[in-house]
Amino acid sequence: AAQNAAAGLHFTSASAKKAFMADLAAKNLPLQGDSLLGFDDFVKTYRENDPGAFAADTKTATNTTGTTQTQPTAPVKLTFDKLEETVRQNNVTIKANNNTVLSAEKTDVSDQYIESYFQLSEQISSYQKQIKELQKTLKELGTDEANAGLRKTLESQISILQRNLAAAEASYRNLDDDEDDAEEDQEKTVDHTRRQMQNAADEICLSAENTYISLRGMKYTLNQTNRSIQQLDRNIATVQKQVKLGMTGVNTLKSLQAQRESAVASKASLTTQVEALTNTLAIQCGYTTGTQIETSDLPVVTAEKVTSIDYDKDLAEALKNSYAIYSKEYAMQTASDDYENNKTNTLYAYQAAKIDRDAQKESTTASFRKLYTDLQEKQTALAAA
């Protein structure tokens, strides 16, 4: 009943809610049906004495992180420089993942302990009240020998109640420790979920950038094919006249016509691929399939930009932000926690996870070094071309 009565109240923190429930239990309000008599007056007085315990009542905020796709009414103009920003703002999967993180952040693990706190508080209050009443009765009996048997009985009852009270208070303290552990675990879960979702968003953005680059390359090839067809048409027209005049053989004309047929087939295939890539890019940007996408030229990477790259600095940043390394470190920390919490009695899992983490660092470093070397070699080849 107390839990239901307090369900409509909003507190500034879990500790504020816990303190409120403990005070409510100590009040011992009478129960009538499913309602606590005097609850509203209790809340009013509590607000006056501790206004900081209650959060301001607010209307439910409008959901601004909807997971529906946008259907533009005009062609969408995209630039490579703004592509990542567009994807992070509009991509349906990223928005759904953001909602997952928000939901995890809002989860209050203390709620599952509130009822236990309330029940233990009621038990403690009841034991204290009974002990007080029995001690009062015992005092009133005085030292008369005629009441010796009754006094012994009361003393025995008080002793039992005191043991029960000590056990209840110990349970209350243990519950507090359990809640602290649960809150710590929840923080780790939220942080891990956030990192997972951030990594998923990074991969989606990288995929969108690859799609954009592929689309630009495919459009360039398609334009080249169109120009080739146009040139073949001009050559075929010229050769047809030459054949009529007997200046060249018919096989030359047939060869050109075959080349044209091959180019037309290639154009059809390229057109299909461009449409598919355009739809993929539209979805990655949070738009519906069929959306017209207009892409601009890729940004130019100058030699100055390449030579300004700081290998050591960038490698350190890559190792710091690598999700692969983070996931190995998370497994290592989990194994360590399991050992400390006596979930396992050996350090083998931790040692194996540590070796796995170190191997991942080496792998990431090697991959970064290769990428850096490839970039330098391609820049050199480009400059020499």
LUMKOL-492102 format. One record per residue (C-alpha): residue number from 1; z, x, y. Coordinates in Angstrom, 1 decimal, always signed. Example, Ala and Ser with C-alpha at 12.3 -4.5 7.8 and 13.67 -1.06 7.14 Angstrom:
r n=1; Z=+7.8; X=+12.3; Y=-4.5 $
r n=2; Z=+7.1; X=+13.7; Y=-1.1 $
! end
This chain:
r n=1; Z=+0.0; X=+0.0; Y=+0.0 $
r n=2; Z=+0.9; X=+2.8; Y=+2.4 $
r n=3; Z=-2.4; X=+4.6; Y=+1.7 $
r n=4; Z=-4.4; X=+1.4; Y=+2.3 $
r n=5; Z=-2.5; X=+0.7; Y=+5.5 $
r n=6; Z=-3.2; X=+4.1; Y=+6.9 $
r n=7; Z=-6.9; X=+4.1; Y=+5.8 $
r n=8; Z=-8.0; X=+2.9; Y=+9.2 $
r n=9; Z=-6.2; X=+5.6; Y=+11.2 $
r n=10; Z=-7.9; X=+8.7; Y=+12.3 $
r n=11; Z=-5.9; X=+11.9; Y=+12.5 $
r n=12; Z=-6.6; X=+15.2; Y=+14.3 $
r n=13; Z=-5.9; X=+17.2; Y=+11.2 $
r n=14; Z=-4.9; X=+17.0; Y=+7.5 $
r n=15; Z=-1.4; X=+18.3; Y=+8.3 $
r n=16; Z=-1.0; X=+15.6; Y=+10.9 $
r n=17; Z=-1.9; X=+12.9; Y=+8.4 $
r n=18; Z=+0.4; X=+14.5; Y=+5.8 $
r n=19; Z=+3.3; X=+14.4; Y=+8.3 $
r n=20; Z=+2.6; X=+10.8; Y=+9.2 $
r n=21; Z=+2.6; X=+9.8; Y=+5.5 $
r n=22; Z=+5.8; X=+11.6; Y=+4.8 $
r n=23; Z=+7.6; X=+9.9; Y=+7.8 $
r n=24; Z=+6.2; X=+6.6; Y=+6.6 $
r n=25; Z=+7.6; X=+7.1; Y=+3.2 $
r n=26; Z=+11.0; X=+8.0; Y=+4.6 $
r n=27; Z=+11.0; X=+4.8; Y=+6.6 $
r n=28; Z=+11.1; X=+2.7; Y=+3.4 $
r n=29; Z=+9.3; X=-0.3; Y=+5.0 $
r n=30; Z=+9.6; X=-3.4; Y=+2.8 $
r n=31; Z=+6.5; X=-4.5; Y=+0.9 $
r n=32; Z=+5.2; X=-8.1; Y=+1.1 $
r n=33; Z=+2.3; X=-8.6; Y=-1.2 $
r n=34; Z=-0.1; X=-5.8; Y=-0.4 $
r n=35; Z=+1.2; X=-5.3; Y=+3.2 $
r n=36; Z=+4.0; X=-3.1; Y=+4.6 $
r n=37; Z=+6.2; X=-5.2; Y=+7.0 $
r n=38; Z=+6.7; X=-3.4; Y=+10.3 $
r n=39; Z=+3.7; X=-1.0; Y=+9.8 $
r n=40; Z=+2.1; X=-1.8; Y=+13.1 $
r n=41; Z=+5.3; X=-1.3; Y=+15.0 $
r n=42; Z=+5.9; X=+2.0; Y=+13.2 $
r n=43; Z=+2.4; X=+3.2; Y=+14.1 $
r n=44; Z=+2.9; X=+2.2; Y=+17.8 $
r n=45; Z=+6.2; X=+4.1; Y=+18.0 $
r n=46; Z=+4.6; X=+7.1; Y=+16.2 $
r n=47; Z=+1.7; X=+7.2; Y=+18.7 $
r n=48; Z=+4.2; X=+7.2; Y=+21.6 $
r n=49; Z=+6.2; X=+10.0; Y=+20.1 $
r n=50; Z=+3.3; X=+12.1; Y=+18.8 $
r n=51; Z=+0.0; X=+11.1; Y=+20.5 $
r n=52; Z=-1.6; X=+14.4; Y=+19.5 $
r n=53; Z=-1.5; X=+13.4; Y=+15.8 $
r n=54; Z=-4.2; X=+10.8; Y=+16.2 $
r n=55; Z=-7.9; X=+11.4; Y=+17.0 $
r n=56; Z=-9.7; X=+9.2; Y=+19.5 $
r n=57; Z=-11.5; X=+6.3; Y=+17.9 $
r n=58; Z=-15.3; X=+6.8; Y=+18.2 $
r n=59; Z=-18.3; X=+4.7; Y=+17.2 $
r n=60; Z=-20.3; X=+5.9; Y=+14.3 $
r n=61; Z=-22.8; X=+8.4; Y=+15.6 $
r n=62; Z=-26.5; X=+7.7; Y=+15.2 $
r n=63; Z=-28.1; X=+9.8; Y=+12.5 $
r n=64; Z=-30.3; X=+12.3; Y=+14.2 $
r n=65; Z=-31.0; X=+14.3; Y=+11.0 $
r n=66; Z=-33.1; X=+11.7; Y=+9.2 $
r n=67; Z=-35.2; X=+12.9; Y=+6.3 $
r n=68; Z=-38.4; X=+10.9; Y=+6.9 $
r n=69; Z=-41.7; X=+12.5; Y=+7.7 $
r n=70; Z=-43.3; X=+12.2; Y=+11.1 $
r n=71; Z=-46.7; X=+10.7; Y=+11.5 $
r n=72; Z=-48.4; X=+12.0; Y=+14.7 $
r n=73; Z=-50.9; X=+9.9; Y=+16.4 $
r n=74; Z=-52.9; X=+12.9; Y=+17.8 $
r n=75; Z=-53.8; X=+16.3; Y=+16.3 $
r n=76; Z=-50.9; X=+18.7; Y=+16.1 $
r n=77; Z=-51.4; X=+22.1; Y=+17.7 $
r n=78; Z=-49.5; X=+24.9; Y=+16.0 $
r n=79; Z=-49.0; X=+28.5; Y=+16.9 $
r n=80; Z=-47.7; X=+31.1; Y=+14.6 $
r n=81; Z=-45.0; X=+32.1; Y=+17.0 $
r n=82; Z=-43.6; X=+28.6; Y=+17.1 $
r n=83; Z=-44.2; X=+27.8; Y=+13.5 $
r n=84; Z=-40.7; X=+28.7; Y=+12.2 $
r n=85; Z=-39.0; X=+26.6; Y=+14.9 $
r n=86; Z=-41.2; X=+23.6; Y=+14.0 $
r n=87; Z=-40.5; X=+23.9; Y=+10.3 $
r n=88; Z=-36.7; X=+24.2; Y=+10.8 $
r n=89; Z=-36.6; X=+21.2; Y=+13.1 $
r n=90; Z=-38.9; X=+18.8; Y=+11.1 $
r n=91; Z=-39.1; X=+19.9; Y=+7.5 $
r n=92; Z=-37.7; X=+17.0; Y=+5.3 $
r n=93; Z=-36.1; X=+19.3; Y=+2.7 $
r n=94; Z=-34.4; X=+21.4; Y=+5.4 $
r n=95; Z=-33.0; X=+18.3; Y=+7.1 $
r n=96; Z=-31.7; X=+17.0; Y=+3.8 $
r n=97; Z=-30.1; X=+20.3; Y=+3.0 $
r n=98; Z=-28.5; X=+20.3; Y=+6.5 $
r n=99; Z=-27.0; X=+16.9; Y=+5.7 $
r n=100; Z=-25.7; X=+18.3; Y=+2.4 $
r n=101; Z=-23.9; X=+21.0; Y=+4.4 $
r n=102; Z=-22.5; X=+18.5; Y=+6.9 $
r n=103; Z=-21.2; X=+16.3; Y=+4.1 $
r n=104; Z=-19.5; X=+19.3; Y=+2.5 $
r n=105; Z=-17.9; X=+20.3; Y=+5.8 $
r n=106; Z=-16.6; X=+16.8; Y=+6.3 $
r n=107; Z=-15.0; X=+16.7; Y=+2.9 $
r n=108; Z=-11.2; X=+16.6; Y=+3.3 $
r n=109; Z=-9.6; X=+17.7; Y=+0.1 $
r n=110; Z=-6.1; X=+16.8; Y=+1.4 $
r n=111; Z=-6.9; X=+13.1; Y=+0.9 $
r n=112; Z=-6.5; X=+13.4; Y=-2.8 $
r n=113; Z=-3.0; X=+14.8; Y=-2.3 $
r n=114; Z=-1.8; X=+12.2; Y=+0.2 $
r n=115; Z=-0.8; X=+9.6; Y=-2.4 $
r n=116; Z=+1.1; X=+12.3; Y=-4.4 $
r n=117; Z=+2.9; X=+13.4; Y=-1.2 $
r n=118; Z=+3.8; X=+9.8; Y=-0.4 $
r n=119; Z=+5.1; X=+9.1; Y=-3.9 $
r n=120; Z=+7.2; X=+12.3; Y=-4.0 $
r n=121; Z=+8.5; X=+11.6; Y=-0.5 $
r n=122; Z=+9.6; X=+8.2; Y=-1.6 $
r n=123; Z=+11.3; X=+9.7; Y=-4.7 $
r n=124; Z=+13.1; X=+12.3; Y=-2.6 $
r n=125; Z=+14.2; X=+9.7; Y=-0.1 $
r n=126; Z=+15.4; X=+7.4; Y=-2.9 $
r n=127; Z=+17.4; X=+10.2; Y=-4.6 $
r n=128; Z=+19.0; X=+11.2; Y=-1.3 $
r n=129; Z=+20.0; X=+7.7; Y=-0.5 $
r n=130; Z=+21.5; X=+7.1; Y=-4.0 $
r n=131; Z=+23.4; X=+10.4; Y=-3.8 $
r n=132; Z=+24.8; X=+9.5; Y=-0.4 $
r n=133; Z=+25.9; X=+6.1; Y=-1.6 $
r n=134; Z=+27.5; X=+7.5; Y=-4.7 $
r n=135; Z=+29.3; X=+10.2; Y=-2.8 $
r n=136; Z=+30.6; X=+7.5; Y=-0.4 $
r n=137; Z=+31.9; X=+5.4; Y=-3.3 $
r n=138; Z=+33.4; X=+8.5; Y=-4.9 $
r n=139; Z=+35.2; X=+9.3; Y=-1.7 $
r n=140; Z=+36.6; X=+5.8; Y=-1.4 $
r n=141; Z=+38.1; X=+6.0; Y=-4.9 $
r n=142; Z=+40.4; X=+8.7; Y=-3.7 $
r n=143; Z=+42.5; X=+10.8; Y=-6.2 $
r n=144; Z=+44.2; X=+7.9; Y=-8.0 $
r n=145; Z=+44.5; X=+8.9; Y=-11.7 $
r n=146; Z=+43.6; X=+5.3; Y=-12.7 $
r n=147; Z=+40.1; X=+6.0; Y=-11.3 $
r n=148; Z=+39.6; X=+9.3; Y=-13.0 $
r n=149; Z=+37.2; X=+8.0; Y=-15.6 $
r n=150; Z=+35.1; X=+6.2; Y=-13.0 $
r n=151; Z=+35.1; X=+9.3; Y=-10.8 $
r n=152; Z=+33.9; X=+11.4; Y=-13.7 $
r n=153; Z=+31.1; X=+9.0; Y=-14.3 $
r n=154; Z=+30.0; X=+9.0; Y=-10.7 $
r n=155; Z=+30.1; X=+12.8; Y=-10.5 $
r n=156; Z=+27.9; X=+12.9; Y=-13.6 $
r n=157; Z=+25.4; X=+10.5; Y=-12.0 $
r n=158; Z=+25.4; X=+12.5; Y=-8.8 $
r n=159; Z=+24.8; X=+15.7; Y=-10.7 $
r n=160; Z=+21.8; X=+14.1; Y=-12.5 $
r n=161; Z=+20.4; X=+12.7; Y=-9.2 $
r n=162; Z=+20.8; X=+16.1; Y=-7.6 $
r n=163; Z=+18.8; X=+17.8; Y=-10.4 $
r n=164; Z=+16.2; X=+15.1; Y=-10.1 $
r n=165; Z=+16.1; X=+15.6; Y=-6.3 $
r n=166; Z=+15.7; X=+19.4; Y=-6.7 $
r n=167; Z=+12.9; X=+18.8; Y=-9.2 $
r n=168; Z=+11.1; X=+16.4; Y=-6.8 $
r n=169; Z=+11.5; X=+18.8; Y=-3.9 $
r n=170; Z=+10.1; X=+21.7; Y=-6.0 $
r n=171; Z=+7.2; X=+19.5; Y=-7.0 $
r n=172; Z=+6.6; X=+18.7; Y=-3.3 $
r n=173; Z=+6.6; X=+22.4; Y=-2.4 $
r n=174; Z=+4.2; X=+23.1; Y=-5.4 $
r n=175; Z=+2.0; X=+20.3; Y=-4.2 $
r n=176; Z=+1.8; X=+22.0; Y=-0.8 $
r n=177; Z=+0.7; X=+25.2; Y=-2.4 $
r n=178; Z=-1.8; X=+23.4; Y=-4.6 $
r n=179; Z=-3.3; X=+21.8; Y=-1.5 $
r n=180; Z=-3.5; X=+25.1; Y=+0.3 $
r n=181; Z=-5.4; X=+26.6; Y=-2.7 $
r n=182; Z=-7.7; X=+23.5; Y=-2.8 $
r n=183; Z=-8.4; X=+23.9; Y=+0.9 $
r n=184; Z=-9.2; X=+27.6; Y=+0.5 $
r n=185; Z=-11.5; X=+26.8; Y=-2.4 $
r n=186; Z=-13.2; X=+24.1; Y=-0.4 $
r n=187; Z=-13.8; X=+26.6; Y=+2.5 $
r n=188; Z=-15.5; X=+28.9; Y=+0.0 $
r n=189; Z=-17.5; X=+26.1; Y=-1.5 $
r n=190; Z=-18.7; X=+25.0; Y=+2.0 $
r n=191; Z=-19.6; X=+28.6; Y=+3.0 $
r n=192; Z=-21.5; X=+29.1; Y=-0.3 $
r n=193; Z=-23.3; X=+25.8; Y=+0.1 $
r n=194; Z=-24.2; X=+26.8; Y=+3.7 $
r n=195; Z=-25.6; X=+30.1; Y=+2.5 $
r n=196; Z=-27.6; X=+28.4; Y=-0.3 $
r n=197; Z=-29.1; X=+26.0; Y=+2.2 $
r n=198; Z=-29.9; X=+28.7; Y=+4.7 $
r n=199; Z=-31.7; X=+30.7; Y=+2.1 $
r n=200; Z=-33.7; X=+27.6; Y=+1.0 $
r n=201; Z=-34.7; X=+27.1; Y=+4.6 $
r n=202; Z=-35.7; X=+30.7; Y=+5.0 $
r n=203; Z=-37.9; X=+30.5; Y=+1.9 $
r n=204; Z=-39.5; X=+27.2; Y=+3.2 $
r n=205; Z=-40.3; X=+28.9; Y=+6.5 $
r n=206; Z=-41.7; X=+32.0; Y=+4.8 $
r n=207; Z=-43.9; X=+29.7; Y=+2.6 $
r n=208; Z=-45.1; X=+27.9; Y=+5.7 $
r n=209; Z=-46.0; X=+31.2; Y=+7.4 $
r n=210; Z=-48.0; X=+32.2; Y=+4.3 $
r n=211; Z=-49.7; X=+28.9; Y=+4.3 $
r n=212; Z=-50.6; X=+29.3; Y=+8.0 $
r n=213; Z=-52.1; X=+32.8; Y=+7.3 $
r n=214; Z=-54.0; X=+31.6; Y=+4.3 $
r n=215; Z=-55.4; X=+28.6; Y=+6.3 $
r n=216; Z=-56.6; X=+30.9; Y=+9.1 $
r n=217; Z=-58.2; X=+33.2; Y=+6.6 $
r n=218; Z=-59.8; X=+30.3; Y=+4.7 $
r n=219; Z=-61.2; X=+28.8; Y=+8.0 $
r n=220; Z=-62.6; X=+32.1; Y=+8.9 $
r n=221; Z=-64.4; X=+32.4; Y=+5.6 $
r n=222; Z=-65.6; X=+28.8; Y=+5.9 $
r n=223; Z=-67.1; X=+29.6; Y=+9.4 $
r n=224; Z=-68.7; X=+32.7; Y=+8.0 $
r n=225; Z=-70.2; X=+30.6; Y=+5.2 $
r n=226; Z=-71.6; X=+28.1; Y=+7.7 $
r n=227; Z=-73.2; X=+30.9; Y=+9.6 $
r n=228; Z=-74.7; X=+32.2; Y=+6.4 $
r n=229; Z=-76.2; X=+28.8; Y=+5.6 $
r n=230; Z=-77.6; X=+28.5; Y=+9.1 $
r n=231; Z=-79.2; X=+32.0; Y=+8.8 $
r n=232; Z=-80.5; X=+31.2; Y=+5.3 $
r n=233; Z=-82.1; X=+28.0; Y=+6.7 $
r n=234; Z=-83.9; X=+30.1; Y=+9.4 $
r n=235; Z=-85.0; X=+32.6; Y=+6.8 $
r n=236; Z=-86.2; X=+29.9; Y=+4.4 $
r n=237; Z=-88.3; X=+28.3; Y=+7.2 $
r n=238; Z=-89.9; X=+31.6; Y=+8.0 $
r n=239; Z=-90.6; X=+32.5; Y=+4.4 $
r n=240; Z=-92.1; X=+29.1; Y=+3.8 $
r n=241; Z=-94.7; X=+29.8; Y=+6.5 $
r n=242; Z=-95.3; X=+33.3; Y=+5.1 $
r n=243; Z=-95.9; X=+31.8; Y=+1.6 $
r n=244; Z=-98.4; X=+29.4; Y=+3.1 $
r n=245; Z=-100.2; X=+32.3; Y=+4.7 $
r n=246; Z=-100.0; X=+34.3; Y=+1.5 $
r n=247; Z=-97.9; X=+37.0; Y=+3.2 $
r n=248; Z=-95.1; X=+36.9; Y=+0.6 $
r n=249; Z=-94.6; X=+35.6; Y=-2.9 $
r n=250; Z=-93.0; X=+32.3; Y=-3.9 $
r n=251; Z=-90.2; X=+34.1; Y=-5.7 $
r n=252; Z=-88.8; X=+35.3; Y=-2.4 $
r n=253; Z=-88.6; X=+31.7; Y=-1.3 $
r n=254; Z=-86.9; X=+30.7; Y=-4.5 $
r n=255; Z=-84.4; X=+33.5; Y=-4.2 $
r n=256; Z=-83.4; X=+32.4; Y=-0.7 $
r n=257; Z=-83.2; X=+28.7; Y=-1.8 $
r n=258; Z=-80.9; X=+29.8; Y=-4.7 $
r n=259; Z=-78.7; X=+31.7; Y=-2.2 $
r n=260; Z=-78.5; X=+28.7; Y=+0.0 $
r n=261; Z=-77.5; X=+26.4; Y=-3.0 $
r n=262; Z=-74.7; X=+28.9; Y=-3.8 $
r n=263; Z=-73.5; X=+29.1; Y=-0.2 $
r n=264; Z=-73.4; X=+25.2; Y=+0.0 $
r n=265; Z=-71.4; X=+25.1; Y=-3.2 $
r n=266; Z=-69.0; X=+27.7; Y=-1.8 $
r n=267; Z=-68.7; X=+25.7; Y=+1.4 $
r n=268; Z=-67.7; X=+22.6; Y=-0.5 $
r n=269; Z=-65.1; X=+24.5; Y=-2.4 $
r n=270; Z=-63.8; X=+26.2; Y=+0.8 $
r n=271; Z=-63.7; X=+22.8; Y=+2.6 $
r n=272; Z=-61.5; X=+21.3; Y=-0.2 $
r n=273; Z=-59.2; X=+24.3; Y=-0.1 $
r n=274; Z=-58.9; X=+24.1; Y=+3.7 $
r n=275; Z=-58.0; X=+20.4; Y=+3.4 $
r n=276; Z=-55.4; X=+21.2; Y=+0.7 $
r n=277; Z=-53.8; X=+24.0; Y=+2.8 $
r n=278; Z=-53.8; X=+21.8; Y=+5.9 $
r n=279; Z=-51.9; X=+19.0; Y=+4.0 $
r n=280; Z=-49.5; X=+21.6; Y=+2.6 $
r n=281; Z=-48.8; X=+23.0; Y=+6.1 $
r n=282; Z=-48.4; X=+19.5; Y=+7.5 $
r n=283; Z=-45.8; X=+18.6; Y=+4.8 $
r n=284; Z=-44.0; X=+21.9; Y=+5.4 $
r n=285; Z=-43.8; X=+21.1; Y=+9.1 $
r n=286; Z=-42.4; X=+17.6; Y=+8.4 $
r n=287; Z=-45.6; X=+15.7; Y=+9.0 $
r n=288; Z=-47.4; X=+13.3; Y=+6.7 $
r n=289; Z=-50.5; X=+14.3; Y=+4.6 $
r n=290; Z=-53.7; X=+13.7; Y=+6.4 $
r n=291; Z=-52.2; X=+14.9; Y=+9.7 $
r n=292; Z=-54.8; X=+16.9; Y=+11.7 $
r n=293; Z=-53.6; X=+20.4; Y=+12.2 $
r n=294; Z=-55.1; X=+22.7; Y=+14.8 $
r n=295; Z=-54.0; X=+26.4; Y=+14.3 $
r n=296; Z=-54.4; X=+29.2; Y=+16.9 $
r n=297; Z=-55.2; X=+32.8; Y=+16.2 $
r n=298; Z=-52.6; X=+35.0; Y=+14.6 $
r n=299; Z=-50.6; X=+37.2; Y=+16.9 $
r n=300; Z=-51.9; X=+40.8; Y=+17.2 $
r n=301; Z=-49.5; X=+43.4; Y=+15.8 $
r n=302; Z=-50.1; X=+46.5; Y=+18.0 $
r n=303; Z=-49.6; X=+50.1; Y=+16.9 $
r n=304; Z=-46.7; X=+50.3; Y=+19.4 $
r n=305; Z=-44.9; X=+47.5; Y=+17.6 $
r n=306; Z=-45.3; X=+49.2; Y=+14.2 $
r n=307; Z=-44.2; X=+52.7; Y=+15.4 $
r n=308; Z=-41.2; X=+51.1; Y=+17.2 $
r n=309; Z=-39.8; X=+49.9; Y=+13.9 $
r n=310; Z=-36.4; X=+51.5; Y=+13.2 $
r n=311; Z=-36.3; X=+52.0; Y=+9.4 $
r n=312; Z=-32.5; X=+52.7; Y=+9.1 $
r n=313; Z=-31.5; X=+49.9; Y=+11.4 $
r n=314; Z=-33.8; X=+47.3; Y=+9.8 $
r n=315; Z=-32.7; X=+48.3; Y=+6.3 $
r n=316; Z=-29.1; X=+47.9; Y=+7.2 $
r n=317; Z=-29.9; X=+44.4; Y=+8.6 $
r n=318; Z=-31.9; X=+43.5; Y=+5.5 $
r n=319; Z=-29.0; X=+44.5; Y=+3.2 $
r n=320; Z=-26.6; X=+42.5; Y=+5.4 $
r n=321; Z=-28.7; X=+39.3; Y=+5.3 $
r n=322; Z=-30.1; X=+39.5; Y=+1.8 $
r n=323; Z=-29.3; X=+36.3; Y=-0.1 $
r n=324; Z=-29.9; X=+38.1; Y=-3.4 $
r n=325; Z=-27.1; X=+40.6; Y=-2.6 $
r n=326; Z=-24.9; X=+37.8; Y=-1.3 $
r n=327; Z=-25.2; X=+35.9; Y=-4.5 $
r n=328; Z=-24.2; X=+38.9; Y=-6.6 $
r n=329; Z=-21.2; X=+39.5; Y=-4.3 $
r n=330; Z=-20.3; X=+35.9; Y=-4.7 $
r n=331; Z=-20.3; X=+36.2; Y=-8.5 $
r n=332; Z=-18.2; X=+39.4; Y=-8.1 $
r n=333; Z=-15.7; X=+37.7; Y=-5.9 $
r n=334; Z=-15.5; X=+34.7; Y=-8.3 $
r n=335; Z=-14.8; X=+37.1; Y=-11.2 $
r n=336; Z=-12.1; X=+38.8; Y=-9.2 $
r n=337; Z=-10.5; X=+35.4; Y=-8.3 $
r n=338; Z=-10.6; X=+34.3; Y=-11.9 $
r n=339; Z=-8.7; X=+37.5; Y=-12.9 $
r n=340; Z=-6.1; X=+37.1; Y=-10.2 $
r n=341; Z=-5.6; X=+33.4; Y=-11.0 $
r n=342; Z=-5.1; X=+34.3; Y=-14.7 $
r n=343; Z=-8.2; X=+32.4; Y=-15.8 $
r n=344; Z=-9.2; X=+35.5; Y=-17.6 $
r n=345; Z=-7.2; X=+38.5; Y=-18.8 $
r n=346; Z=-9.8; X=+41.2; Y=-18.5 $
r n=347; Z=-11.7; X=+42.8; Y=-15.7 $
r n=348; Z=-15.0; X=+43.0; Y=-17.7 $
r n=349; Z=-16.6; X=+40.1; Y=-15.9 $
r n=350; Z=-15.7; X=+41.7; Y=-12.5 $
r n=351; Z=-16.9; X=+45.1; Y=-13.5 $
r n=352; Z=-20.2; X=+43.7; Y=-14.8 $
r n=353; Z=-20.7; X=+41.7; Y=-11.6 $
r n=354; Z=-20.0; X=+44.8; Y=-9.5 $
r n=355; Z=-22.7; X=+46.7; Y=-11.5 $
r n=356; Z=-25.1; X=+43.8; Y=-11.0 $
r n=357; Z=-24.4; X=+43.8; Y=-7.2 $
r n=358; Z=-25.0; X=+47.5; Y=-6.9 $
r n=359; Z=-28.2; X=+47.2; Y=-8.9 $
r n=360; Z=-29.4; X=+44.5; Y=-6.5 $
r n=361; Z=-28.7; X=+46.6; Y=-3.5 $
r n=362; Z=-30.8; X=+49.4; Y=-5.0 $
r n=363; Z=-33.6; X=+46.9; Y=-5.8 $
r n=364; Z=-33.5; X=+45.5; Y=-2.3 $
r n=365; Z=-33.6; X=+49.0; Y=-0.8 $
r n=366; Z=-36.5; X=+50.0; Y=-2.9 $
r n=367; Z=-38.5; X=+46.8; Y=-2.0 $
r n=368; Z=-37.8; X=+47.3; Y=+1.7 $
r n=369; Z=-38.9; X=+51.0; Y=+1.5 $
r n=370; Z=-42.1; X=+50.0; Y=-0.3 $
r n=371; Z=-42.8; X=+47.3; Y=+2.3 $
r n=372; Z=-42.2; X=+49.8; Y=+5.1 $
r n=373; Z=-44.4; X=+52.4; Y=+3.5 $
r n=374; Z=-47.2; X=+49.9; Y=+2.9 $
r n=375; Z=-47.1; X=+48.8; Y=+6.5 $
r n=376; Z=-47.4; X=+52.4; Y=+7.8 $
r n=377; Z=-50.3; X=+53.1; Y=+5.4 $
r n=378; Z=-52.2; X=+49.9; Y=+6.4 $
r n=379; Z=-51.7; X=+50.7; Y=+10.1 $
r n=380; Z=-53.1; X=+54.2; Y=+9.6 $
r n=381; Z=-56.1; X=+52.8; Y=+7.7 $
r n=382; Z=-56.6; X=+50.2; Y=+10.5 $
r n=383; Z=-56.5; X=+52.8; Y=+13.2 $
r n=384; Z=-59.0; X=+55.0; Y=+11.3 $
r n=385; Z=-61.5; X=+52.1; Y=+10.7 $
! end
